[in-house]
Amino acid sequence: MGMNKNTVLGWATLIMIIMGLILIALGAFRYDDIAGWGFATVGIGFLANAWVFSSLKGRV
């Protein structure tokens, strides 16, 4: 079973969505100090990057 570019982008999108949600959850529930803001911000960045990967699917 070969993986083409769209399959790779799909898997990358899924992994980045999961990691983004985990980072946002860490920022919201685990860290109450200023580090929580950093975790949540990086999680939002992961979700934004996953959105770009998802929009590239089918165009590459």
Biopython code that builds the backbone (N, CA, C, O; Angstrom):
import numpy as np
from Bio.PDB.StructureBuilder import StructureBuilder

atoms = [
    (1, "MET", "N", (0.843, -1.170, 0.000)),
    (1, "MET", "CA", (0.000, 0.000, 0.000)),
    (1, "MET", "C", (0.893, 1.238, 0.000)),
    (1, "MET", "O", (1.625, 1.483, 0.958)),
    (2, "GLY", "N", (0.828, 2.000, -1.059)),
    (2, "GLY", "CA", (1.622, 3.211, -1.142)),
    (2, "GLY", "C", (0.847, 4.418, -0.649)),
    (2, "GLY", "O", (-0.376, 4.498, -0.763)),
    (3, "MET", "N", (1.585, 5.325, -0.112)),
    (3, "MET", "CA", (0.953, 6.555, 0.373)),
    (3, "MET", "C", (1.303, 7.680, -0.599)),
    (3, "MET", "O", (2.476, 7.951, -0.858)),
    (4, "ASN", "N", (0.284, 8.317, -1.122)),
    (4, "ASN", "CA", (0.539, 9.453, -1.993)),
    (4, "ASN", "C", (0.574, 10.736, -1.164)),
    (4, "ASN", "O", (0.454, 10.696, 0.061)),
    (5, "LYS", "N", (0.739, 11.867, -1.836)),
    (5, "LYS", "CA", (0.880, 13.140, -1.117)),
    (5, "LYS", "C", (-0.371, 13.505, -0.325)),
    (5, "LYS", "O", (-0.269, 14.045, 0.777)),
    (6, "ASN", "N", (-1.532, 13.221, -0.866)),
    (6, "ASN", "CA", (-2.766, 13.563, -0.159)),
    (6, "ASN", "C", (-2.944, 12.737, 1.111)),
    (6, "ASN", "O", (-3.444, 13.237, 2.118)),
    (7, "THR", "N", (-2.537, 11.480, 1.060)),
    (7, "THR", "CA", (-2.625, 10.631, 2.250)),
    (7, "THR", "C", (-1.675, 11.133, 3.336)),
    (7, "THR", "O", (-2.032, 11.173, 4.513)),
    (8, "VAL", "N", (-0.474, 11.514, 2.935)),
    (8, "VAL", "CA", (0.493, 12.036, 3.905)),
    (8, "VAL", "C", (-0.026, 13.325, 4.523)),
    (8, "VAL", "O", (0.078, 13.517, 5.735)),
    (9, "LEU", "N", (-0.583, 14.207, 3.706)),
    (9, "LEU", "CA", (-1.144, 15.455, 4.251)),
    (9, "LEU", "C", (-2.330, 15.179, 5.168)),
    (9, "LEU", "O", (-2.509, 15.874, 6.168)),
    (10, "GLY", "N", (-3.136, 14.185, 4.846)),
    (10, "GLY", "CA", (-4.256, 13.825, 5.711)),
    (10, "GLY", "C", (-3.793, 13.338, 7.070)),
    (10, "GLY", "O", (-4.335, 13.747, 8.096)),
    (11, "TRP", "N", (-2.780, 12.453, 7.086)),
    (11, "TRP", "CA", (-2.245, 11.969, 8.355)),
    (11, "TRP", "C", (-1.583, 13.093, 9.139)),
    (11, "TRP", "O", (-1.743, 13.176, 10.356)),
    (12, "ALA", "N", (-0.844, 13.957, 8.455)),
    (12, "ALA", "CA", (-0.200, 15.089, 9.139)),
    (12, "ALA", "C", (-1.251, 16.017, 9.744)),
    (12, "ALA", "O", (-1.070, 16.523, 10.851)),
    (13, "THR", "N", (-2.347, 16.239, 9.020)),
    (13, "THR", "CA", (-3.425, 17.078, 9.542)),
    (13, "THR", "C", (-4.029, 16.466, 10.800)),
    (13, "THR", "O", (-4.243, 17.165, 11.791)),
    (14, "LEU", "N", (-4.302, 15.179, 10.764)),
    (14, "LEU", "CA", (-4.894, 14.501, 11.920)),
    (14, "LEU", "C", (-3.967, 14.555, 13.134)),
    (14, "LEU", "O", (-4.413, 14.846, 14.244)),
    (15, "ILE", "N", (-2.691, 14.277, 12.927)),
    (15, "ILE", "CA", (-1.734, 14.299, 14.038)),
    (15, "ILE", "C", (-1.607, 15.706, 14.607)),
    (15, "ILE", "O", (-1.524, 15.877, 15.824)),
    (16, "MET", "N", (-1.590, 16.711, 13.741)),
    (16, "MET", "CA", (-1.445, 18.078, 14.232)),
    (16, "MET", "C", (-2.701, 18.550, 14.972)),
    (16, "MET", "O", (-2.594, 19.316, 15.930)),
    (17, "ILE", "N", (-3.872, 18.113, 14.551)),
    (17, "ILE", "CA", (-5.097, 18.453, 15.279)),
    (17, "ILE", "C", (-5.080, 17.830, 16.671)),
    (17, "ILE", "O", (-5.426, 18.487, 17.652)),
    (18, "ILE", "N", (-4.681, 16.577, 16.756)),
    (18, "ILE", "CA", (-4.611, 15.897, 18.054)),
    (18, "ILE", "C", (-3.600, 16.578, 18.964)),
    (18, "ILE", "O", (-3.888, 16.824, 20.136)),
    (19, "MET", "N", (-2.408, 16.887, 18.432)),
    (19, "MET", "CA", (-1.387, 17.545, 19.250)),
    (19, "MET", "C", (-1.827, 18.947, 19.671)),
    (19, "MET", "O", (-1.564, 19.366, 20.798)),
    (20, "GLY", "N", (-2.497, 19.676, 18.770)),
    (20, "GLY", "CA", (-2.980, 21.003, 19.119)),
    (20, "GLY", "C", (-3.990, 20.963, 20.246)),
    (20, "GLY", "O", (-3.936, 21.781, 21.165)),
    (21, "LEU", "N", (-4.916, 20.011, 20.180)),
    (21, "LEU", "CA", (-5.910, 19.888, 21.246)),
    (21, "LEU", "C", (-5.275, 19.468, 22.568)),
    (21, "LEU", "O", (-5.690, 19.929, 23.632)),
    (22, "ILE", "N", (-4.273, 18.597, 22.505)),
    (22, "ILE", "CA", (-3.572, 18.189, 23.725)),
    (22, "ILE", "C", (-2.847, 19.383, 24.343)),
    (22, "ILE", "O", (-2.888, 19.572, 25.559)),
    (23, "LEU", "N", (-2.184, 20.189, 23.512)),
    (23, "LEU", "CA", (-1.470, 21.344, 24.038)),
    (23, "LEU", "C", (-2.423, 22.378, 24.635)),
    (23, "LEU", "O", (-2.129, 22.968, 25.675)),
    (24, "ILE", "N", (-3.553, 22.595, 23.986)),
    (24, "ILE", "CA", (-4.537, 23.529, 24.538)),
    (24, "ILE", "C", (-5.083, 22.998, 25.863)),
    (24, "ILE", "O", (-5.275, 23.765, 26.806)),
    (25, "ALA", "N", (-5.332, 21.692, 25.938)),
    (25, "ALA", "CA", (-5.822, 21.101, 27.191)),
    (25, "ALA", "C", (-4.770, 21.209, 28.289)),
    (25, "ALA", "O", (-5.110, 21.466, 29.444)),
    (26, "LEU", "N", (-3.490, 21.016, 27.942)),
    (26, "LEU", "CA", (-2.432, 21.186, 28.939)),
    (26, "LEU", "C", (-2.407, 22.616, 29.459)),
    (26, "LEU", "O", (-2.285, 22.848, 30.662)),
    (27, "GLY", "N", (-2.521, 23.557, 28.555)),
    (27, "GLY", "CA", (-2.511, 24.955, 28.973)),
    (27, "GLY", "C", (-3.706, 25.322, 29.823)),
    (27, "GLY", "O", (-3.600, 26.154, 30.724)),
    (28, "ALA", "N", (-4.851, 24.703, 29.544)),
    (28, "ALA", "CA", (-6.070, 25.055, 30.270)),
    (28, "ALA", "C", (-6.177, 24.342, 31.619)),
    (28, "ALA", "O", (-6.625, 24.937, 32.600)),
    (29, "PHE", "N", (-5.772, 23.088, 31.673)),
    (29, "PHE", "CA", (-6.048, 22.289, 32.865)),
    (29, "PHE", "C", (-4.824, 21.959, 33.714)),
    (29, "PHE", "O", (-4.960, 21.749, 34.919)),
    (30, "ARG", "N", (-3.638, 21.908, 33.120)),
    (30, "ARG", "CA", (-2.464, 21.464, 33.877)),
    (30, "ARG", "C", (-1.683, 22.630, 34.472)),
    (30, "ARG", "O", (-1.316, 22.605, 35.647)),
    (31, "TYR", "N", (-1.433, 23.647, 33.659)),
    (31, "TYR", "CA", (-0.597, 24.759, 34.096)),
    (31, "TYR", "C", (-1.455, 25.986, 34.363)),
    (31, "TYR", "O", (-2.135, 26.488, 33.469)),
    (32, "ASP", "N", (-1.415, 26.458, 35.595)),
    (32, "ASP", "CA", (-2.231, 27.605, 35.983)),
    (32, "ASP", "C", (-1.463, 28.916, 35.891)),
    (32, "ASP", "O", (-2.063, 29.989, 35.952)),
    (33, "ASP", "N", (-0.139, 28.842, 35.744)),
    (33, "ASP", "CA", (0.652, 30.070, 35.697)),
    (33, "ASP", "C", (0.814, 30.534, 34.244)),
    (33, "ASP", "O", (0.040, 30.143, 33.371)),
    (34, "ILE", "N", (1.795, 31.343, 34.004)),
    (34, "ILE", "CA", (1.985, 31.939, 32.681)),
    (34, "ILE", "C", (2.361, 30.888, 31.634)),
    (34, "ILE", "O", (2.158, 31.122, 30.442)),
    (35, "ALA", "N", (2.899, 29.751, 32.039)),
    (35, "ALA", "CA", (3.260, 28.696, 31.089)),
    (35, "ALA", "C", (2.024, 28.152, 30.370)),
    (35, "ALA", "O", (2.119, 27.686, 29.234)),
    (36, "GLY", "N", (0.876, 28.211, 31.024)),
    (36, "GLY", "CA", (-0.355, 27.741, 30.390)),
    (36, "GLY", "C", (-0.714, 28.546, 29.161)),
    (36, "GLY", "O", (-1.219, 28.005, 28.178)),
    (37, "TRP", "N", (-0.448, 29.854, 29.219)),
    (37, "TRP", "CA", (-0.698, 30.692, 28.043)),
    (37, "TRP", "C", (0.188, 30.266, 26.879)),
    (37, "TRP", "O", (-0.255, 30.256, 25.731)),
    (38, "GLY", "N", (1.430, 29.915, 27.169)),
    (38, "GLY", "CA", (2.345, 29.470, 26.116)),
    (38, "GLY", "C", (1.897, 28.167, 25.488)),
    (38, "GLY", "O", (1.915, 28.024, 24.266)),
    (39, "PHE", "N", (1.491, 27.211, 26.323)),
    (39, "PHE", "CA", (1.006, 25.943, 25.793)),
    (39, "PHE", "C", (-0.223, 26.141, 24.918)),
    (39, "PHE", "O", (-0.324, 25.557, 23.839)),
    (40, "ALA", "N", (-1.152, 26.962, 25.381)),
    (40, "ALA", "CA", (-2.377, 27.201, 24.608)),
    (40, "ALA", "C", (-2.074, 27.915, 23.300)),
    (40, "ALA", "O", (-2.691, 27.617, 22.277)),
    (41, "THR", "N", (-1.132, 28.852, 23.316)),
    (41, "THR", "CA", (-0.774, 29.574, 22.094)),
    (41, "THR", "C", (-0.133, 28.640, 21.077)),
    (41, "THR", "O", (-0.449, 28.709, 19.889)),
    (42, "VAL", "N", (0.752, 27.779, 21.525)),
    (42, "VAL", "CA", (1.371, 26.813, 20.613)),
    (42, "VAL", "C", (0.322, 25.840, 20.078)),
    (42, "VAL", "O", (0.387, 25.436, 18.917)),
    (43, "GLY", "N", (-0.640, 25.464, 20.914)),
    (43, "GLY", "CA", (-1.720, 24.585, 20.462)),
    (43, "GLY", "C", (-2.561, 25.238, 19.378)),
    (43, "GLY", "O", (-2.957, 24.580, 18.416)),
    (44, "ILE", "N", (-2.835, 26.532, 19.529)),
    (44, "ILE", "CA", (-3.585, 27.252, 18.486)),
    (44, "ILE", "C", (-2.768, 27.308, 17.200)),
    (44, "ILE", "O", (-3.317, 27.196, 16.104)),
    (45, "GLY", "N", (-1.460, 27.480, 17.336)),
    (45, "GLY", "CA", (-0.588, 27.461, 16.159)),
    (45, "GLY", "C", (-0.612, 26.114, 15.450)),
    (45, "GLY", "O", (-0.600, 26.061, 14.220)),
    (46, "PHE", "N", (-0.644, 25.032, 16.211)),
    (46, "PHE", "CA", (-0.749, 23.700, 15.613)),
    (46, "PHE", "C", (-2.047, 23.556, 14.838)),
    (46, "PHE", "O", (-2.062, 22.999, 13.740)),
    (47, "LEU", "N", (-3.148, 24.062, 15.412)),
    (47, "LEU", "CA", (-4.437, 23.966, 14.721)),
    (47, "LEU", "C", (-4.438, 24.799, 13.446)),
    (47, "LEU", "O", (-5.019, 24.391, 12.440)),
    (48, "ALA", "N", (-3.791, 25.966, 13.478)),
    (48, "ALA", "CA", (-3.713, 26.799, 12.278)),
    (48, "ALA", "C", (-2.893, 26.108, 11.194)),
    (48, "ALA", "O", (-3.250, 26.149, 10.017)),
    (49, "ASN", "N", (-1.802, 25.478, 11.591)),
    (49, "ASN", "CA", (-0.975, 24.750, 10.631)),
    (49, "ASN", "C", (-1.725, 23.542, 10.071)),
    (49, "ASN", "O", (-1.595, 23.229, 8.888)),
    (50, "ALA", "N", (-2.497, 22.874, 10.899)),
    (50, "ALA", "CA", (-3.300, 21.745, 10.412)),
    (50, "ALA", "C", (-4.349, 22.215, 9.419)),
    (50, "ALA", "O", (-4.666, 21.505, 8.465)),
    (51, "TRP", "N", (-4.891, 23.406, 9.637)),
    (51, "TRP", "CA", (-5.866, 23.976, 8.705)),
    (51, "TRP", "C", (-5.216, 24.210, 7.345)),
    (51, "TRP", "O", (-5.830, 23.951, 6.310)),
    (52, "VAL", "N", (-3.987, 24.695, 7.342)),
    (52, "VAL", "CA", (-3.259, 24.910, 6.082)),
    (52, "VAL", "C", (-3.014, 23.572, 5.396)),
    (52, "VAL", "O", (-3.214, 23.456, 4.187)),
    (53, "PHE", "N", (-2.582, 22.557, 6.150)),
    (53, "PHE", "CA", (-2.353, 21.240, 5.556)),
    (53, "PHE", "C", (-3.639, 20.689, 4.958)),
    (53, "PHE", "O", (-3.630, 20.102, 3.875)),
    (54, "SER", "N", (-4.746, 20.881, 5.672)),
    (54, "SER", "CA", (-6.022, 20.376, 5.184)),
    (54, "SER", "C", (-6.445, 21.081, 3.897)),
    (54, "SER", "O", (-7.012, 20.459, 2.998)),
    (55, "SER", "N", (-6.170, 22.363, 3.817)),
    (55, "SER", "CA", (-6.550, 23.091, 2.589)),
    (55, "SER", "C", (-5.630, 22.754, 1.435)),
    (55, "SER", "O", (-6.024, 22.924, 0.282)),
    (56, "LEU", "N", (-4.426, 22.284, 1.695)),
    (56, "LEU", "CA", (-3.508, 21.902, 0.616)),
    (56, "LEU", "C", (-3.842, 20.534, 0.028)),
    (56, "LEU", "O", (-3.414, 20.206, -1.079)),
    (57, "LYS", "N", (-4.607, 19.741, 0.774)),
    (57, "LYS", "CA", (-4.954, 18.401, 0.314)),
    (57, "LYS", "C", (-5.738, 18.504, -1.002)),
    (57, "LYS", "O", (-6.747, 19.206, -1.075)),
    (58, "GLY", "N", (-5.277, 17.817, -2.017)),
    (58, "GLY", "CA", (-5.940, 17.842, -3.314)),
    (58, "GLY", "C", (-5.332, 18.854, -4.271)),
    (58, "GLY", "O", (-5.569, 18.782, -5.476)),
    (59, "ARG", "N", (-4.556, 19.790, -3.757)),
    (59, "ARG", "CA", (-3.928, 20.793, -4.615)),
    (59, "ARG", "C", (-2.469, 20.476, -4.913)),
    (59, "ARG", "O", (-1.906, 20.998, -5.876)),
    (60, "VAL", "N", (-1.859, 19.635, -4.105)),
    (60, "VAL", "CA", (-0.443, 19.346, -4.280)),
    (60, "VAL", "C", (-0.273, 18.169, -5.210)),
    (60, "VAL", "O", (0.854, 17.761, -5.490)),
]
sb = StructureBuilder()
sb.init_structure("model")
sb.init_model(0)
sb.init_chain("A")
sb.init_seg("    ")
for serial, (resi, resn, name, xyz) in enumerate(atoms, 1):
    if name == "N":
        sb.init_residue(resn, " ", resi, " ")
    sb.init_atom(name, np.array(xyz, "f"), 0.0, 1.0, " ", f" {name:<3s}", serial, name[0])
structure = sb.get_structure()
